[in-house]
């Protein structure tokens, strides 16, 4: 009898403990989840904290950053603190800039508006250090046009305009896909800048060699100008031949994109009043020859 009572008491204790544990787990699950951000010195204090070992500390923070980003509890705020300290310590650390642009806008990291704007500032710093890296303006354009949101229509329009400028800058750099140009042209058109969108596409098509990318750009241009893609393609092929002939004749030592900016060399002598006329200040434009007839 006593043994049975003892067994029942023990069983009741076990069941009670389980019920209490289940209730405690449910209560704990309802608590707000706490996330511990990784430690990083501020950008202002990082050079002093490193006591002269700037690159070494930057490398250690970089190891911490690549181990932190992509985890279950990574947050944009934690990533931002790490990369800002790294850049302050070693601004010539090229890999950190594209990493920043992607990591601070990653899904699930809860980036705030300030985090996204900080990522653009870091990318702009990277563009000054590495002006030929096409990933940096491309990422800045994506943050401006896709990631940043606002209830203020004027602010959104300003961001989209800045984003379009960065995308246009990216597609003009060596090694960058020209596909982003169609999105930039779409933004320009949406912002009421149809003529500029068409002009930029025409310029880009002239020195785009990849047939598939060239055809996509021509298709977008035909959409904007409401014209025939085949006729536009033929017209632009003639323009491309003229451009290449002028480039090779005048400045073959520079890239085609640089020639677009510089134009032909200045004449050894010119009149100062020529600078006041309403035309391109670099050289004079040749009369446009009529296009050859379309082939049958």
Secondary structure, 3 states (H helix, E strand, C coil): CHHHHHHHHHHHHHHHHHHHHHHHHHHHHHCCCCCCCCCCCCHHHHHHHCCCCHHHHHHHHHHHHHHHCCCCCCCHHHHHHHHHHHHHHCCCCCHHHHHHHHHCCCCCCCCCHHHHHHHHHHHHHHHHHCCCCHHHHHHHHHHHHHHCCCCCHHHHHHHHHHHHHHHHHHHCCCCCCCCHHHHHHHHHHHCCCHHHHHHHHHHHHHCCCCHHHHHHHHHHHHHHHCCCHHHHHHHHHHHHHHHHHHHHHHCCCCCHHHHHHHCCCCCCCCCHHHHHCCCCCCCCCCCCCCCCCCCC
